[in-house]
Amino acid sequence: MLDSHTRAALAAQITGPVFGPEDEGFAAECAPFNLAVTHRPRVVVGARDSADVQAAVRFAARRGLPVAVMATGHQATLAADDAVLITTHRMAQVSIDPTSRTARVAAGARWQHVIDAATPHGLAPLNGSSPLVGVVGYTLGGGLSPTMGRAHGWAADHVTSLEVVTADGALRFVDATSEPDLFWALRGGKSNFGVVTAMEFALFPVEQLWAGGLFFDGADAAAVLHAYARVTAGAPDELSSSIALLRLPALPGVPPFLADRFAVHVRVSYLGPEADAARLVAPLRAAAPVLVDTLGPMPYASFAQIHNDPADPAPFMERTAMLGSLTGDAVDEILAAAGPTADCPVHFVELRHLGGALGRAADNAVGHRDARFALWVVGVGAPDAFTAMNAYADELLQRMRPWSTGGRYLNFMAAQDTGVLDVSAAYDAADYRRLRGIKRRFDPDNLFRLNHNIPPEESPMSEAALQRLTDHAEIADALHRYTAGLDHGDAELLASSLTEDALVDLTPATGKIGLDFPPLKPRDAVVGALIPAVGPLDTSHVISNIRATVDGDTAHVNCYAMAQHYLPHEGPRPDRTRHALMMNRYDADLTRDGSTWRISRLTIDSAWFEGDKTVLLPGD
C-alpha cells in the first residue's frame, strides 16, 4: 500500500477516484470481465480524462512501478500486482461525424456505445462480436470483425488518429504524419507503447445485414464442418463467417436447446442481396438437419444476435493459432480432437474465416495477413480446471501444426501465452523487430509491460563502450596469464603477461614469511626467479575485484589475488596438508601491445598470510 502522504499527493492530481487495497470499492474497480486473473495493484486510478492518465503514468514512472490499463478486461494477461492500474471505463464519450463517416471515442468506450451513436446515421464500425468489449483494446489488437471484416479488413487498418499518453507522461496526438512510427506500432502493438486516451476511425455506410446463425446437433459435426470448408473456399469478400463446436453447460443465458449437449453453430454476416446470401449458405443448410435457423435480414444494431456472446463476467482461458488452409485432412483432425467422440474439456473450438480484405497489406503492425482461418479455443470455469484445458489446447494446436502458419491472433491470446516467444508469434518477424525498436524509443524502461509484452530492443553498444569492455577483458586476461604461469610453472605463459622491461615487487608478501625477495626487473629476471620459487609447489591463484582505469595505451589496475600453496602431491586435505594461504592486493600498470595488454609494473602493496610459512621457504 501507499503511505497516506503519497496517496494524498496522487489523489490531489486526479479528478477521478483513487483506490488503495484498503478502500471499499477497490476490488470492484480492479475486477475484469475475464475473472481468470485477479489484479492486486498498489493503487488504482479511475481516470476521467487524459490529464488523469498523464498524472498516473508520471506517478508510476517516478517510482519505477509498472503501469496497466483496463477498460473492460475481456482479455486476461498478467496480473497487475504491485502496479499502478488505470481504469478507463469513466472515459466513454463517443462522437460521430456523419459527413466524414468517422467516429471519435474515448478510452473506455464499448462497442455498444458506438453502435448506438452510429447506426441512426446509417453507419457502422468494424466492431467485434460482443457489444460489451472495449473499442480501443480490441482495435489496437487488430480487430477482427465478424460482421464486415472480410469486406473491409482489420479494424486497425481504418484508424485515422490516436491520442496516447507515453511513458514520459506526455500526451501525444498521433497520425500518419505526426509520429508515424508510433502510429504504426500502436495499431497492432496494443498497450505496449502507452495508454490510448482517444481514437478516431472510419465508419461504413450500412443499415442492414443478412446475418444470423445455423445450429446443428453435434452428431452432424463432420458433415457441417466439411460443408463449411467448401463454402468458405469460394466465398466472396462480402461474406464473413465462423463455425464453433460447442459444449455449453446449463447456465443462465445458455438457450435450453444448447444446454449440456454437443452442438455446432455456424455464424454468418453478408453484405449484399438476400437472394445471393441464401444461395451462398444453401450448402450449409443442406449439410444436416438444422436445429435452429436465425439467418435473415437484420438491422445492424442487432449484430450481437449473431454470436450471442456471454454478458456476465466469468473466468475463461483462450488459446489460438492461425491456419493457412482448411483442407479435408485439417477438418478430420479437428473432428478427431473436438468432434462427437472426442474427450474435449473446453467449451468451444472455433474457426473464423479470414482472407478477403483481411489479407490486404496495410501500414500497421497487424500481421499474418496470409492466414485463412483463426482457430480459437475457449474454456470457461474455475481456474483449477484450466490445467486440463490448456493441456488439451496444447495437444490440439500441435495436431494442427501441418496447417498452421506459425502465427497467432493477439486478441485471442490470454495469460497462458505471455512469454516472449508466444508474443512474437503474433507478429511478422520484421515487424516484431521494428516494434522492439519503437518500444526502446518510447518506453525504454518497459513501464507498459503487464500485457502481451514487446520488450524494448537492447540499446546498441557504442564503439567506445565496446572498446572499454574489450580493454577490461584483455587486462583481466593479462592478470590471469600472470598467475596461471605461476600456478603451472609455465615460463612461456608467465612471460606472455609481461612487457620486456617489467618490474615485479613482491616485497610486502615475501616479507610476511621472512623471505628477502628483492624487486625483479626485467622480464627475464622475473621469470627466472619466480618459476623456480613456485615450481616445486602446487599453487592456485584466484583473481578478484579487478578495477581498471584505461588512458589510451596505458592502464592502472588494482585487484586482489588469493594464492593457496601446498607441498607437491599433498593438498588440499585440510586435516593433514601443510599449506600457506596468502591474500595479496595488486597495484599494477599495464601497457597495450597491439591488441594485447601486458603488465609493465606489478607491486603487492598489502598482504595477509595464514598457514605454515615453511611451505614457502626454500629448502623445506
Residue pairs with C-beta under 8 A, 6 or more apart in sequence:
1 20
1 21
1 22
1 42
2 10
2 20
2 42
2 43
7 18
7 20
7 43
10 18
10 43
10 45
10 55
10 56
10 59
11 18
13 52
13 55
13 59
14 45
14 46
14 47
14 52
14 55
14 56
15 48
15 49
15 51
15 52
16 45
16 46
16 47
16 48
16 52
16 90
17 25
17 29
17 46
18 43
18 44
18 45
18 46
19 25
19 26
19 29
19 30
19 43
19 44
19 46
20 26
20 42
20 43
20 44
21 40
21 42
26 44
29 44
29 46
29 87
30 38
30 39
30 40
30 41
30 44
30 70
30 80
30 85
30 87
31 39
31 73
31 313
32 39
32 70
32 72
32 73
32 74
32 76
32 313
33 72
33 73
33 74
33 132
33 313
34 73
34 74
34 75
34 76
34 313
34 314
34 315
34 316
34 414
35 313
35 314
35 315
36 76
36 315
36 316
36 317
36 383
36 386
36 414
36 415
37 76
37 77
37 78
37 79
37 415
38 79
39 68
39 70
39 79
39 80
39 81
39 85
40 79
40 80
40 81
40 82
41 68
41 80
41 81
41 82
41 83
41 84
41 85
42 65
42 82
42 83
42 84
43 84
43 85
44 84
44 85
44 86
44 87
45 52
45 53
45 55
45 56
45 84
45 85
45 86
45 87
46 52
46 87
46 89
46 90
47 53
47 56
47 86
47 87
47 88
47 90
47 91
47 107
47 197
48 90
48 91
49 91
49 197
50 163
50 165
50 171
50 197
50 198
52 86
53 86
53 88
53 107
53 165
53 195
53 197
54 165
54 169
54 170
54 171
55 169
56 67
56 84
56 86
57 67
57 84
57 86
57 165
57 166
57 167
57 169
57 194
57 195
57 447
58 169
59 65
59 84
60 66
60 67
60 83
60 84
60 447
61 67
61 167
61 168
61 169
61 445
61 447
64 445
65 82
65 83
65 84
66 80
66 82
66 83
66 84
66 446
66 447
66 448
66 449
66 450
67 83
67 84
67 85
67 86
67 167
67 195
67 447
67 448
67 450
68 78
68 80
68 83
68 84
68 85
68 86
68 191
68 450
68 451
69 85
69 86
69 87
69 88
69 107
69 191
69 195
69 448
70 80
70 85
70 86
70 87
70 88
71 87
71 88
71 89
71 107
71 108
71 109
71 110
71 134
71 136
71 137
72 89
72 110
72 132
72 133
72 134
72 137
74 130
74 132
74 133
74 134
74 137
75 137
75 141
75 411
75 413
75 414
76 316
76 317
76 318
76 414
76 415
77 414
77 415
77 418
77 450
77 451
77 452
78 415
78 418
78 449
78 450
78 451
78 453
79 450
80 450
83 450
86 195
87 108
88 106
88 107
88 108
88 134
88 136
88 195
88 197
89 108
90 108
91 106
91 107
91 108
91 109
91 197
92 106
92 108
92 109
92 110
92 113
93 105
93 106
93 109
94 103
94 104
94 105
94 106
94 109
94 113
94 114
94 116
94 117
95 103
95 104
95 117
96 102
96 103
96 117
96 118
96 121
96 123
96 203
97 103
97 104
98 121
98 123
101 123
101 202
101 203
101 204
101 205
102 160
102 200
102 201
102 202
102 203
103 114
103 117
103 118
103 125
103 200
103 201
103 203
104 198
104 199
104 200
105 113
105 114
105 135
105 136
105 198
105 199
105 200
105 201
106 197
106 198
107 136
107 195
107 196
107 197
107 198
108 134
109 134
109 135
109 136
110 131
110 132
110 133
110 134
110 135
111 125
111 127
111 128
111 130
111 131
111 132
111 133
111 135
111 138
112 131
112 132
113 135
114 125
114 127
114 135
115 124
115 125
115 127
115 131
115 300
115 301
115 303
116 301
118 124
118 125
118 203
119 207
119 299
119 300
119 301
122 205
122 206
122 207
123 203
123 204
123 205
123 206
124 147
124 148
124 203
124 204
124 206
124 300
124 303
125 135
125 155
125 201
125 203
125 204
126 143
126 145
126 147
126 148
126 149
126 152
126 153
126 154
126 155
126 158
126 201
126 204
127 133
127 135
127 138
127 145
127 147
127 155
127 303
128 138
128 143
128 144
128 145
128 146
129 146
129 304
129 306
129 307
129 309
130 304
130 307
130 309
131 303
131 304
132 309
132 311
135 199
136 196
136 199
137 190
137 191
138 155
138 411
139 155
139 156
139 159
139 187
139 199
139 201
140 156
140 186
140 187
140 188
140 189
140 190
140 191
140 196
141 156
141 188
141 190
141 410
141 411
142 154
142 155
142 156
142 188
142 366
142 409
142 410
142 411
143 154
143 155
143 156
143 411
144 154
144 155
144 352
144 354
144 358
144 374
144 409
144 411
145 152
145 155
145 240
146 240
146 241
146 242
146 267
146 269
146 306
146 307
146 352
147 209
147 211
147 240
147 269
147 300
147 303
147 306
148 204
148 206
148 240
148 269
148 271
149 240
149 354
149 356
149 357
149 358
150 235
150 237
150 238
150 239
150 240
150 353
150 354
150 355
150 356
150 357
150 358
151 237
151 238
151 240
151 271
151 356
151 357
152 158
152 204
152 357
153 357
153 358
153 360
153 362
154 358
154 362
154 366
155 201
156 187
156 188
156 362
156 364
156 366
157 187
157 362
157 364
157 366
158 201
158 202
159 187
159 199
159 200
159 201
159 364
160 175
160 200
160 201
160 202
161 173
161 174
161 175
161 199
161 200
162 173
162 174
162 175
162 183
162 186
162 196
162 198
162 199
162 200
163 171
163 172
163 173
163 174
163 196
163 197
163 198
163 199
164 171
164 172
164 174
164 182
164 186
164 193
164 194
164 195
164 196
164 197
165 171
165 172
165 194
165 195
165 197
166 172
166 182
166 193
166 194
166 442
166 443
167 194
167 442
167 443
167 444
167 445
167 447
167 448
171 197
172 178
172 179
172 182
172 194
174 182
174 183
174 186
175 183
176 183
176 363
181 438
181 441
182 193
182 438
182 442
184 363
184 364
184 365
184 434
184 438
185 192
185 193
185 365
185 434
185 435
185 438
185 439
186 193
186 194
186 196
187 364
187 365
187 366
188 364
188 365
188 366
188 367
188 410
188 427
188 431
189 365
189 435
189 438
189 439
189 454
190 410
190 451
190 452
191 448
191 451
192 435
192 439
192 443
192 448
192 451
192 452
192 453
192 454
193 438
193 439
193 442
193 443
193 448
194 442
194 443
194 448
195 448
206 271
206 300
207 299
207 300
208 297
208 298
208 299
208 300
209 269
209 270
209 271
209 297
209 298
209 299
209 300
209 303
210 268
210 269
210 270
210 271
210 272
210 274
210 277
210 295
210 296
210 297
210 298
211 268
211 269
211 270
211 295
211 296
211 298
211 303
211 305
211 306
212 267
212 268
212 293
212 294
212 295
212 296
212 298
212 305
212 306
213 265
213 266
213 267
213 268
213 292
213 293
213 294
213 295
213 306
213 307
213 308
214 265
214 266
214 268
214 281
214 284
214 285
214 290
214 292
214 293
214 294
214 295
215 257
215 258
215 263
215 264
215 265
215 266
215 290
215 291
215 292
215 293
216 224
216 263
216 264
216 265
216 266
216 287
216 288
216 289
216 290
216 291
217 261
217 262
217 263
217 264
217 288
217 289
217 291
218 245
218 246
218 247
218 261
218 262
218 263
218 264
218 339
218 340
219 262
219 340
220 264
220 287
220 288
220 289
221 245
221 262
221 264
221 335
221 339
221 340
222 331
222 335
222 339
223 287
223 288
224 243
224 264
224 266
224 284
224 287
224 288
225 243
225 245
225 264
225 331
225 334
225 335
226 287
226 328
226 331
227 283
227 284
227 286
227 287
228 241
228 243
228 266
228 284
228 287
228 351
229 326
229 327
229 328
229 330
229 331
230 283
231 241
231 280
231 281
231 283
231 284
232 241
232 326
232 353
232 373
233 326
235 241
235 280
235 353
235 356
236 272
236 280
236 356
237 355
237 356
237 357
238 270
238 271
238 272
239 268
239 269
239 270
239 277
239 280
239 353
240 268
240 269
240 270
240 353
240 356
241 266
241 267
241 268
241 269
241 352
241 353
242 266
242 267
242 307
242 350
242 351
242 352
242 353
243 264
243 265
243 266
243 267
243 350
243 351
244 264
244 265
244 267
244 348
244 349
244 350
244 351
245 262
245 264
245 334
245 338
245 339
245 344
245 348
245 349
245 350
246 258
246 262
246 263
246 264
246 265
246 347
246 348
247 261
247 262
247 344
247 346
247 347
247 348
248 254
248 258
248 259
248 260
248 261
248 263
248 347
248 348
249 259
249 260
249 347
250 256
250 259
250 260
251 259
252 312
253 310
253 311
253 312
257 263
257 291
257 292
262 340
263 291
266 284
267 306
267 307
268 277
268 281
268 295
268 306
269 303
269 306
270 276
270 277
270 280
274 296
274 297
277 295
281 295
285 293
294 305
298 305
298 306
310 380
314 380
315 380
315 381
315 382
315 383
316 347
316 378
316 379
316 380
316 381
316 414
317 346
317 378
317 379
317 386
317 389
317 390
317 393
317 414
317 415
317 416
318 376
318 377
318 378
318 379
318 412
318 413
318 414
319 376
319 377
319 390
319 393
319 394
319 397
319 412
319 413
319 414
319 416
319 417
320 374
320 375
320 376
320 377
320 408
320 409
320 412
320 413
320 417
321 374
321 375
321 397
321 400
321 404
321 407
321 408
322 354
322 368
322 371
322 373
322 374
322 375
322 404
322 405
322 406
322 407
322 408
322 409
323 330
323 351
323 371
323 372
323 373
323 374
323 375
323 400
323 403
323 404
323 405
324 370
324 371
324 372
324 403
324 404
324 405
325 372
325 373
325 403
326 351
326 372
326 373
326 403
327 403
329 402
330 400
330 402
330 403
333 399
333 400
333 403
334 349
334 351
334 396
334 400
335 342
336 342
336 399
337 344
337 349
337 395
337 396
337 399
338 344
338 346
338 349
338 396
344 392
345 379
345 385
345 388
345 389
345 392
346 377
346 378
346 379
346 389
346 392
346 393
347 378
347 379
347 380
348 376
348 377
348 378
349 375
349 376
349 377
349 396
350 375
350 376
350 377
350 378
351 373
351 374
351 375
351 376
352 373
352 374
352 376
353 372
353 373
354 371
354 372
354 373
354 374
355 372
358 369
359 369
359 370
359 371
360 369
361 369
362 369
365 427
365 431
365 434
365 435
367 407
367 426
367 427
367 428
367 431
368 405
368 407
368 408
368 409
368 426
368 427
368 428
370 405
371 405
371 407
374 409
374 412
375 397
375 400
376 409
376 412
377 392
377 393
377 396
377 397
379 385
379 386
379 389
379 392
379 393
381 389
386 416
390 416
393 416
397 404
406 425
407 425
407 426
407 427
407 428
408 417
408 422
408 425
408 426
409 426
410 426
410 452
413 422
413 423
413 426
413 452
417 423
417 452
418 451
418 452
418 453
420 453
420 455
422 452
423 452
423 453
423 454
424 432
426 452
427 435
432 454
433 457
435 454
436 454
436 455
436 456
436 457
437 457
439 446
439 454
439 455
439 456
439 457
440 456
440 457
440 458
440 459
443 456
444 456
444 459
445 456
446 453
446 455
446 456
449 455
461 469
468 550
471 548
471 550
471 555
471 592
471 597
472 546
472 548
472 550
474 595
474 596
474 597
475 546
475 548
475 550
475 555
475 557
475 590
475 597
476 543
476 546
477 597
478 497
478 590
478 596
478 597
478 598
478 599
479 497
479 543
479 546
479 557
479 559
479 561
479 586
479 588
479 599
480 543
481 493
481 494
481 496
481 497
482 494
482 497
482 498
482 599
482 602
483 541
483 543
483 561
483 563
484 490
484 493
484 541
485 491
485 492
485 493
485 494
485 495
485 496
485 497
485 527
485 531
486 494
486 530
486 531
486 534
486 539
486 541
486 563
487 534
487 539
487 540
487 541
489 531
489 534
489 535
490 531
491 527
491 531
494 526
494 527
494 530
494 531
495 523
495 524
495 527
496 598
497 598
497 599
498 504
498 523
498 526
498 527
498 598
498 599
498 600
499 523
499 591
499 593
499 598
499 599
499 600
500 522
500 523
501 521
501 522
501 523
501 600
502 521
502 522
502 523
502 526
502 598
502 599
502 600
502 601
502 602
503 519
503 520
503 521
503 522
503 600
503 601
503 602
504 519
504 520
504 521
504 526
504 530
504 599
504 601
504 602
504 603
505 519
505 520
505 601
505 602
505 603
505 604
506 517
506 519
506 520
506 604
507 517
507 518
507 519
507 604
508 584
508 604
508 605
508 606
508 607
509 582
509 584
509 604
509 607
509 609
510 516
510 517
511 607
512 582
512 607
512 608
512 609
513 580
513 609
513 613
513 616
513 617
514 613
514 617
515 616
515 617
517 529
517 533
520 526
520 529
520 530
533 618
534 565
536 568
537 565
537 566
537 567
537 568
537 615
537 616
538 565
538 566
538 567
538 568
538 569
538 570
538 571
539 563
539 564
539 565
539 566
540 563
540 564
541 561
541 562
541 563
541 564
542 561
542 562
542 564
543 559
543 560
543 561
544 559
544 560
544 561
544 562
545 558
545 559
545 560
546 557
546 558
546 559
547 557
547 558
547 559
548 555
548 556
548 557
548 590
549 555
549 556
549 557
552 592
553 591
553 592
554 589
554 590
554 591
554 592
555 589
555 590
555 591
555 592
555 597
556 588
556 589
556 590
557 586
557 587
557 588
557 589
557 590
558 585
558 586
558 587
558 588
559 585
559 586
559 588
560 583
560 584
560 585
560 586
561 583
561 584
561 585
561 586
562 581
562 582
562 583
562 584
563 581
563 582
563 583
563 584
564 571
564 572
564 579
564 580
564 581
565 579
565 580
565 581
565 582
565 611
565 615
565 616
566 572
566 577
566 578
566 579
566 615
567 577
567 578
567 579
567 615
570 576
570 577
570 578
570 579
571 577
571 579
572 579
578 611
578 612
578 614
578 615
579 611
579 612
579 615
580 609
580 610
580 611
580 612
580 613
580 615
580 616
581 609
581 610
581 611
582 607
582 608
582 609
582 610
583 607
583 608
584 604
584 606
584 607
584 608
585 604
585 605
585 606
585 607
586 602
586 603
586 604
586 605
587 602
587 603
587 604
587 605
588 599
588 601
588 602
588 603
589 599
589 600
589 601
590 597
590 598
590 599
590 600
591 597
591 598
591 600
614 620
